[in-house]
Every structure is written in C-alpha cells, then in structure tokens.
Amino acid sequence: MDSFDPTLEPELGQEPLRLIVKAPKWQLDELHSNPDSARRRLQELADYRNRPSNVLPLSAYTAVPAEPDRREGGRAPDVVAAWERMDHKFNGDFAAALDTIGLLDRAIVLRQGADQGLYYAFIGDGHCRRFGRAWVRRSLGQRHDAHGQHDEAYSAWCARHYAGAIGGDEPRRHFVDAVIESLEPGAPGVRVNYDRLLLPTALADGKPALLVVSEVRPGLLPIR
C-alpha cells in the first residue's frame, strides 16, 4: 500500500492553499483557491491511503469525457467560443484570443503531415514547467509520437486521442488525471489533473491541424 506525506501550506495572503503529497510512485503539487476543494482532496487521499492492500490502482492515465460548453469553473467554453468565431482556423487572431483568455501558454498546435502523422507546429511556454524548455525546442517540427519523447508511454496515450480527434469537426473535451514522468531521473512521477480540449482546425495554408488546449485544474478528478 502507498504511504503518504501530505503537506498543506497557505500561500501569502492565505490563498491559494498549496497541497503537496509525496507517494512512492508519484507526487502531487496543487494550488487550491477554495479551502473546501483542498479539504475534499485531503479526504480523497485519506480514503486512498486506507484502501485494502489487495485493491490495485487504476491506470496512470484517465480521461473522462465532458461537454465542451459546460461551465463549472474552467475556461474551456471560452476557447470553444473563440474557435467557432474564427471558423475553426488557427491564425494570429485566434492566438490573440487564447492569450486574452489566458491559455495560449497551455496550447499546442499539431499539423497533419503527408504521412498523416501529427507534427508539433506550436508549443506554449506553459509546457516548459512539466517537460523542460529543451524538450520544447527539440520537439518543434517533430512527430508527436516519435521515439525519444520525455515520457513515451504518456505521449503514446495522448497520440491515440489526437488521432481520433483530428478527423472530426466537433470539439472534444476530457477531464484528465495523469502521472507524468519527472524531469529528474529516478524521481517519482508528477500527478496532475487538467481540463483538455481537442479542436480540429486548419492552419493559414489550409492544411489540417489539431489545437490542444489544457488547463491545469486541481481536484478535477478524484484520486483512485
């Protein structure tokens, strides 16, 4: 059974509350602006810690479908509205709209190549924290599912979702719980909850692409 070392620290001004949990295989570091959310998370962790030893953990990756226009605290509906205003095309105006919403740094644009593979065309700076700035520089222009990714298992899991979304014309939204390999060799993985949008789009040259926008949202899915 996993053992935990939970810490709850108030930031300056008492909010948000920083919840740090260290487990043998993963670490959780979340900022909760709502104290009730932090308390719920602590209760989930207590239940997880006290579960019977013969209950195995679920997959390292969980994606729960959600309605793209569902308003319950996230900014995904604002991104979908901008996507519709821009006629599903990714251009400078769309990038500016994402910046105004506050999620340009959490955006990724994948263009579809002649081999039907998806290639990184844009990676927002917000991904440097999880994967490192060197990964961002190295990945631009490369296939998303190429060997040598920081976390190949996680990239392969994402690639299946991306391949299914680019051929459609409707937005797809998921609440995601994922354990992603740490940048530090041998360190426990980083557990993160995020709200993800997959938006089929086109680039300025008319070539098909997929816009991926993710918003980190602590406590979005329960710890299981």
C-alpha positions as CSV (number, residue, x, y, z in Angstrom):
1,M,0.0,0.0,0.0
2,D,1.2,3.5,-0.8
3,S,2.3,5.7,2.1
4,F,1.8,9.5,2.0
5,D,3.5,12.6,3.3
6,P,0.8,15.3,2.8
7,T,1.5,18.9,3.5
8,L,-0.9,21.8,3.3
9,E,0.7,25.2,3.1
10,P,-1.1,28.6,2.9
11,E,0.5,30.9,0.4
12,L,1.0,34.6,1.2
13,G,-2.4,36.2,1.8
14,Q,-3.7,32.8,2.9
15,E,-4.9,31.9,-0.6
16,P,-4.4,29.8,-2.6
17,L,-3.7,26.8,-0.5
18,R,-0.8,24.6,-1.7
19,L,-1.3,20.9,-1.2
20,I,1.8,18.8,-1.6
21,V,1.6,15.0,-1.4
22,K,4.5,12.6,-1.8
23,A,3.8,9.0,-2.6
24,P,6.3,6.3,-3.6
25,K,5.4,6.4,-7.3
26,W,4.1,9.9,-7.8
27,Q,4.0,13.4,-6.3
28,L,1.1,15.8,-6.3
29,D,1.6,19.6,-6.0
30,E,-1.7,21.5,-6.3
31,L,-2.8,25.1,-5.6
32,H,-6.4,25.2,-4.3
33,S,-8.1,28.7,-4.3
34,N,-11.0,27.2,-2.5
35,P,-10.3,25.7,1.0
36,D,-13.3,23.3,0.6
37,S,-11.6,21.9,-2.5
38,A,-8.4,21.3,-0.6
39,R,-10.3,19.6,2.2
40,R,-12.1,17.3,-0.3
41,R,-8.7,16.4,-1.8
42,L,-7.3,15.5,1.6
43,Q,-10.3,13.3,2.3
44,E,-9.8,11.5,-1.1
45,L,-6.1,10.9,-0.2
46,A,-7.1,9.5,3.2
47,D,-9.5,7.1,1.6
48,Y,-6.9,6.1,-1.0
49,R,-4.3,5.5,1.8
50,N,-6.7,3.4,3.8
51,R,-8.0,1.2,1.0
52,P,-7.4,-2.6,1.2
53,S,-4.0,-3.7,0.1
54,N,-5.5,-6.1,-2.5
55,V,-7.2,-3.2,-4.4
56,L,-4.9,-2.3,-7.3
57,P,-4.6,1.3,-8.6
58,L,-6.2,2.3,-11.8
59,S,-4.3,3.2,-15.0
60,A,-1.8,6.0,-14.8
61,Y,-4.0,7.9,-17.3
62,T,-7.7,8.6,-17.1
63,A,-9.7,10.8,-19.5
64,V,-13.4,11.4,-18.6
65,P,-15.4,12.9,-21.5
66,A,-17.0,16.3,-20.7
67,E,-19.3,18.7,-22.5
68,P,-17.3,21.4,-24.4
69,D,-19.7,24.1,-23.4
70,R,-20.1,23.0,-19.7
71,R,-19.4,25.9,-17.4
72,E,-18.3,24.8,-13.9
73,G,-15.2,26.8,-13.3
74,G,-13.0,26.1,-16.3
75,R,-12.2,28.3,-19.3
76,A,-12.8,25.6,-22.0
77,P,-16.2,27.1,-23.1
78,D,-14.4,30.4,-23.8
79,V,-11.9,28.6,-26.0
80,V,-14.6,26.8,-27.9
81,A,-16.5,30.1,-28.5
82,A,-13.3,31.6,-29.9
83,W,-12.7,28.5,-32.1
84,E,-16.2,28.9,-33.5
85,R,-15.8,32.7,-34.1
86,M,-12.6,32.0,-36.0
87,D,-14.3,29.5,-38.3
88,H,-12.2,26.6,-36.9
89,K,-9.0,28.3,-38.3
90,F,-5.8,28.8,-36.2
91,N,-4.3,32.2,-37.0
92,G,-2.9,35.3,-35.3
93,D,-6.4,36.4,-34.2
94,F,-7.1,33.0,-32.6
95,A,-3.7,33.1,-30.8
96,A,-4.5,36.6,-29.5
97,A,-7.9,35.3,-28.3
98,L,-6.3,32.4,-26.5
99,D,-3.8,34.9,-24.9
100,T,-6.7,37.1,-23.7
101,I,-8.4,34.0,-22.2
102,G,-5.2,33.2,-20.5
103,L,-4.5,29.8,-22.1
104,L,-2.1,30.5,-25.0
105,D,0.8,29.2,-22.9
106,R,-1.1,25.9,-22.5
107,A,-1.8,25.5,-26.2
108,I,-0.2,23.0,-28.6
109,V,-0.8,23.0,-32.4
110,L,-0.2,19.8,-34.3
111,R,-0.2,20.0,-38.1
112,Q,-1.0,16.9,-40.1
113,G,1.8,15.8,-42.4
114,A,1.7,14.0,-45.8
115,D,2.2,10.7,-43.9
116,Q,-1.0,11.5,-41.8
117,G,1.2,11.9,-38.7
118,L,0.9,14.9,-36.4
119,Y,3.8,17.3,-36.1
120,Y,4.4,20.0,-33.5
121,A,3.9,23.4,-35.0
122,F,3.5,25.4,-31.8
123,I,4.1,24.6,-28.1
124,G,3.0,27.2,-25.5
125,D,5.6,28.1,-22.9
126,G,3.5,26.7,-20.1
127,H,4.6,23.2,-21.1
128,C,8.2,24.0,-20.2
129,R,7.4,23.5,-16.5
130,R,6.4,19.9,-17.0
131,F,8.7,18.8,-19.8
132,G,11.5,21.4,-19.8
133,R,12.5,24.1,-22.3
134,A,14.9,21.8,-24.1
135,W,12.0,19.4,-24.9
136,V,10.0,22.3,-26.4
137,R,12.9,23.4,-28.6
138,R,13.7,19.8,-29.7
139,S,10.1,18.9,-30.4
140,L,9.0,21.7,-32.8
141,G,8.7,20.2,-36.2
142,Q,8.9,16.6,-34.9
143,R,6.2,14.0,-34.9
144,H,4.2,13.9,-31.7
145,D,4.6,10.1,-31.3
146,A,8.3,10.0,-32.3
147,H,10.7,7.9,-30.2
148,G,12.7,9.9,-27.7
149,Q,9.9,11.8,-26.1
150,H,10.3,12.7,-22.4
151,D,7.6,10.2,-21.4
152,E,6.9,7.8,-24.3
153,A,4.1,6.0,-22.6
154,Y,2.2,9.2,-21.9
155,S,2.9,10.5,-25.4
156,A,1.5,7.3,-27.0
157,W,-1.6,7.5,-24.8
158,C,-2.2,11.2,-25.9
159,A,-1.5,10.3,-29.6
160,R,-4.4,7.9,-29.7
161,H,-6.8,10.6,-28.6
162,Y,-5.3,13.1,-31.0
163,A,-5.6,10.7,-34.0
164,G,-9.2,10.2,-33.3
165,A,-10.0,13.9,-32.9
166,I,-8.3,15.4,-36.0
167,G,-10.6,13.6,-38.5
168,G,-13.8,15.1,-37.0
169,D,-15.3,18.5,-37.0
170,E,-16.5,18.7,-33.3
171,P,-14.6,19.8,-30.2
172,R,-13.7,17.0,-27.8
173,R,-13.2,17.7,-24.1
174,H,-11.8,15.5,-21.3
175,F,-11.1,15.8,-17.7
176,V,-7.7,14.1,-17.3
177,D,-5.7,12.6,-14.4
178,A,-2.2,11.6,-15.5
179,V,1.0,10.6,-13.8
180,I,3.8,12.0,-16.0
181,E,7.5,11.1,-15.6
182,S,9.6,13.6,-13.7
183,L,12.3,15.5,-15.4
184,E,14.6,14.2,-12.7
185,P,15.8,10.6,-13.4
186,G,14.5,8.1,-10.9
187,A,12.2,10.6,-9.2
188,P,8.5,9.8,-8.6
189,G,6.2,10.8,-11.4
190,V,4.2,14.1,-11.3
191,R,0.5,13.6,-10.9
192,V,-1.6,16.3,-12.5
193,N,-5.3,17.0,-13.2
194,Y,-6.2,19.0,-16.3
195,D,-9.1,20.0,-18.5
196,R,-8.3,19.3,-22.1
197,L,-9.8,20.4,-25.4
198,L,-9.1,18.8,-28.7
199,L,-10.1,21.2,-31.6
200,P,-9.8,20.2,-35.2
201,T,-8.6,23.2,-37.1
202,A,-6.7,24.4,-40.2
203,L,-3.6,26.5,-40.5
204,A,-3.1,29.6,-42.6
205,D,-2.2,27.5,-45.6
206,G,-5.4,25.4,-45.2
207,K,-3.6,22.3,-44.0
208,P,-5.4,20.3,-41.3
209,A,-4.2,20.6,-37.8
210,L,-5.3,19.9,-34.2
211,L,-5.3,22.5,-31.5
212,V,-4.8,21.1,-28.0
213,V,-5.6,23.4,-25.0
214,S,-5.1,22.2,-21.5
215,E,-5.9,24.0,-18.3
216,V,-4.5,22.6,-15.0
217,R,-7.3,22.3,-12.5
218,P,-6.5,20.8,-9.1
219,G,-9.1,18.4,-7.7
220,L,-10.8,17.9,-11.1
221,L,-10.8,14.1,-10.7
222,P,-10.7,12.1,-7.6
223,I,-7.5,10.2,-6.5
224,R,-8.3,6.5,-7.1
